[in-house]
Amino acid sequence: MLAQQLTSSVLLFENSLGHITQEPDHQLICLCWHPVLRDVSGLQPLLRQLLQAQHLTHYPKLLLDEHEAAPYAEAAKSWMVNEWLPRLPSLGGFQSVACVVATNVFARLSAVPVIAQAQHLHLPYRSFDTEPEARAWLQLQ
């Protein structure tokens, strides 16, 4: 996370699953996942705050930092795929989403249906192995 530390970021929200920051210098919002099981009770307020941050700032770029993420619980994965992602396009907002993929193989596997749904909905999403790669792509957007 060295690149993120070099930018001016402001913590907007944090719970057990992750934290959301904004980087005004780059018109970017970051969601960094913590290494705990992603359950519905933590996921819903975190993503609600993510949307609120986008609506308040109108920043077009989102960095999802999943490198330390744990897997999704089945109920959380189902909620993401069947409820939250299908509503996301109608909510407007992010024009570019870069995701740093998890190093935990089980987290990567549990995210496959979520990523497939995002691609099916044509959300502006790309995956990267490292944060610098993700940031470089976002700067070009």
Summary of the structure (lengths in Angstrom):
residues: 141
radius of gyration: 13.7
end to end distance: 20.8
largest distance: 37.0
contacts: 438
relative contact order: 0.17
helix: 49%
strand: 23%
